């Protein structure tokens, strides 16, 4: 599992993201096509990052240079993925933003 951190964006691709996810955690992955939007929607000054920091979420920006796409990968504690997604979207991401939710695998005891 890759340790996501909100330092510099990594130059990787979507397959790398999927292979890097920890199955015991949940994730929201936002995708942005840089060719269609004309630029990044993941500006570090965006107010959504204040919410992510306040809630102590770990995130990483990924840029796929080949496909001109960027991703924002946010690691969550399992359980309230849809609620967190709603809050993040409420901070002004475009409503047509593509997102994926990866829920943690349930461990049976």
C-alpha positions as CSV (number, residue, x, y, z in Angstrom):
1,X,0.0,0.0,0.0
2,X,1.3,3.4,-1.0
3,X,1.3,6.0,1.8
4,X,-0.8,8.8,0.3
5,X,0.2,12.2,1.5
6,X,-0.7,15.7,0.3
7,X,2.7,16.7,-0.9
8,X,3.6,17.3,-4.5
9,X,1.3,15.6,-7.1
10,X,2.6,12.2,-8.3
11,X,2.9,11.4,-11.9
12,X,1.1,8.1,-12.2
13,X,-2.0,6.6,-13.7
14,X,-5.4,5.2,-12.7
15,X,-4.2,1.6,-12.6
16,X,-1.4,2.6,-10.2
17,X,-4.0,4.3,-8.0
18,X,-6.2,1.1,-7.9
19,X,-3.2,-1.1,-7.1
20,X,-2.1,1.3,-4.3
21,X,-5.3,1.3,-2.4
22,X,-5.4,-0.4,1.1
23,X,-8.3,-2.8,1.2
24,X,-8.9,-2.0,4.9
25,X,-9.6,1.7,4.1
26,X,-12.2,3.5,2.0
27,X,-11.4,6.0,-0.7
28,X,-13.0,8.7,-2.8
29,X,-11.2,9.3,-6.1
30,X,-12.1,12.4,-8.1
31,X,-11.1,12.5,-11.8
32,X,-10.7,15.6,-13.9
33,X,-10.0,15.6,-17.7
34,X,-7.6,18.5,-18.1
35,X,-8.4,18.8,-21.8
36,X,-12.1,19.4,-21.2
37,X,-11.8,21.6,-18.1
38,X,-9.0,23.7,-19.4
39,X,-7.1,23.4,-16.2
40,X,-7.0,21.8,-12.7
41,X,-10.0,21.8,-10.5
42,X,-7.8,20.6,-7.6
43,X,-6.1,23.9,-6.8
44,X,-4.5,23.6,-3.3
45,X,-6.1,26.9,-2.4
46,X,-9.6,25.3,-2.9
47,X,-11.7,25.5,0.3
48,X,-12.4,21.8,0.2
49,X,-8.8,21.2,1.3
50,X,-9.5,23.1,4.6
51,X,-12.3,20.6,5.2
52,X,-10.0,17.6,4.4
53,X,-7.3,18.9,6.7
54,X,-9.8,19.7,9.5
55,X,-11.1,16.1,9.3
56,X,-7.6,14.7,9.2
57,X,-8.1,13.0,5.9
58,X,-5.1,11.9,3.9
59,X,-5.1,12.8,0.2
60,X,-2.8,12.7,-2.8
61,X,-3.0,14.4,-6.2
62,X,-2.1,12.2,-9.1
63,X,-1.4,13.4,-12.7
64,X,-1.6,11.1,-15.6
65,X,0.5,12.9,-18.2
66,X,-0.3,10.5,-21.0
67,X,-4.1,10.9,-20.8
68,X,-4.0,14.5,-19.5
69,X,-6.1,13.6,-16.5
70,X,-5.7,14.4,-12.8
71,X,-7.0,12.6,-9.8
72,X,-7.6,13.5,-6.2
73,X,-7.4,10.4,-4.0
74,X,-8.8,10.8,-0.5
75,X,-8.4,8.1,2.1
76,X,-11.3,7.7,4.6
77,X,-12.2,5.7,7.7
78,X,-14.8,3.2,6.4
79,X,-18.4,3.9,7.1
80,X,-19.6,7.3,5.9
81,X,-18.3,7.5,2.3
82,X,-21.4,9.0,0.8
83,X,-21.7,11.6,3.6
84,X,-18.1,12.7,3.1
85,X,-18.6,12.8,-0.7
86,X,-21.6,15.1,-0.2
87,X,-19.7,17.4,2.0
88,X,-16.7,17.6,-0.3
89,X,-18.9,18.3,-3.4
90,X,-20.7,21.0,-1.3
91,X,-17.4,22.9,-1.3
92,X,-17.8,23.9,-4.9
93,X,-16.5,21.1,-7.1
94,X,-18.4,21.1,-10.4
95,X,-21.5,18.8,-10.2
96,X,-20.3,16.9,-13.3
97,X,-17.1,15.9,-11.6
98,X,-16.4,12.2,-12.0
99,X,-15.8,10.3,-8.8
100,X,-15.3,6.7,-7.6
101,X,-15.9,5.3,-4.2
102,X,-13.9,2.4,-3.0
103,X,-15.2,0.9,0.2
104,X,-13.1,-1.1,2.6
105,X,-13.4,-4.9,2.4
106,X,-15.4,-6.2,5.4
107,X,-13.3,-8.4,7.6
108,X,-15.3,-11.2,9.2
109,X,-14.2,-12.4,12.6
